[in-house]
Amino acid sequence: MLLAIDPGHPSHEGDQGCVAPGLVEYRYTWEMAGLLRAHMRHCLPEVETILLRDACDEVVSLAERGQRSADAGVDLVLSLHVDSEATSHARRSSGYYWPGNSVGAEIAEAIIRSMPDPLCRPRGYGVFAARHGNGSDCWLVDARAVIAPHKATSVLIEMGYASNPIDLVALLQNQTQTGIALALMAGVVRAQQLMGV
């Protein structure tokens, strides 16, 4: 199996993603991609991994990320992000998959259910099809460039809300970060089962 890890942001000059005390999204997703890759090498050595940006500060457009994964012929793309809202009410992790892709839906579900407390969600919540943007999910119009249907199954994971104080504390803890990496690996294991690779 070939896995592409997409550390979200920067997709254009000045794009840092969300920013909160102690957390800048593009740096955080880069660090989490490295942590995931290290755990993958130790626990799932049969899974080859590539990164869709080669350095923390490298600017790679969303379309380029999708093209890189398509060109490499990857089986699965995990796109890592941190969410943020204008208010502090929204919290916990969530996962997005290509509409109609039941494999992507099951992988997203496996990851979200395996996330460490307090970022996990109950079964059946927090997993969404990445439909054309309208209303609150209009940002997904751009994200679809990364998780667009090509050979790979692609899942976008929002690991938590930097705008929520409970999530933010959790996201910054080493123990939680390890738990997030393990949850992402649970999704890879589910992908192996579903895809037979």
C-alpha positions, 0 to 999 in steps of 0.5 A, a space after each residue: 500500500 502507498 499512503 500520501 500524507 498531506 500536511 494541510 497548508 500552505 497552499 498559497 503565499 501567506 496561507 498559515 491555516 488557523 492560528 491560536 496560542 501555541 499553534 499555527 496550523 501549517 506547522 502543526 500539520 507538518 509535525 503531525 505528518 512527521 509523527 504519523 510517518 514515524 509511527 507508520 515505519 515502526 508499526 506498519 512497515 509494509 505501508 510506504 508513505 510519501 508527503 505531499 509537501 517536502 518542507 514545512 514552509 513549502 507552498 504547494 497548491 491544492 491542485 498540485 497536491 492532488 496531482 502529486 498523489 495521482 502521479 505517484 499512484 497512491 492508494 490512500 491520501 490522508 489530508 491533515 488539518 486543524 479547524 477553527 470557528 469564530 466562536 469557541 463552541 464547535 469542537 472535536 475532530 471530523 472527517 470528510 470523504 468523497 461523496 459516494 466513496 463508501 471506503 473513504 467513509 469507513 476510513 474516516 469513521 475508523 479514524 474519528 472513532 479512534 481519536 483520543 479524548 477529548 477529540 473523539 466523537 460518538 459513532 455516526 457523528 463527525 464524518 461527512 461527504 465533501 459535497 459542493 460548498 453551500 452554507 457552512 461547508 463552502 470551504 470544501 470547494 477548495 478542499 475537493 482539489 485534494 480529495 478529488 476522485 482519482 485512483 486514490 481514496 482520499 480522506 480529510 481529517 480535521 483533528 480538532 478545533 484550535 478555537 475551542 480551549 478544550 481542543 486546543 489544550 489537547 492538540 498541544 499535548 504530546 500524549 494526545 498527538 501520539 493518540 492522533 497518530 494512532 487514530 490515523 493509523 487505525 484508518 490506514 489499517 481499515 483501508 488495508 482491510 477494505 482495499 486488500 492492499 
